[in-house]
Amino acid sequence: MVLPKDLVAASATPIILALLKKGDSYGYEIIGKVREVSDDHIAWTDGMLYPVLHRMEGAGFIESYWKQSDSGRKRKYYHITDAGMAEYEILRSQWFVVHRALQILEDAPQEHIHV
């Protein structure tokens, strides 16, 4: 299944914030974790991810810092801020409304849906 670009773009910020709530991470690791939790349905590229991270950092939702890995390579890590936690809760609530509406429509018998 290929997800439309607009859905992938709309879901990027809440997915990144949800991931960073679990702990700090760097770009390549974020891409891998998102691919893993989506069963390969969300396959971000560097070119897609880094502009989103920069926008989120500019908005104050995340902060970045450099850290040397065990192999000696420096990596740029991202950390969720208090503002990012608040934004995540807002976005999560919005996505829940959409999910709930889809679930109700899926579960409701046709005769109970009035348009």
Secondary structure, DSSP 8 states (H G I E B T S, - for coil): ----HHHHHHHHHHHHHHHHHT--EEHHHHHHHHHHHTTTS----HHHHHHHHHHHHHTTSEEEEEEE-TTS-EEEEEEE-HHHHHHHHHHHHHHHHHHHHHHHHHHS-GGG---
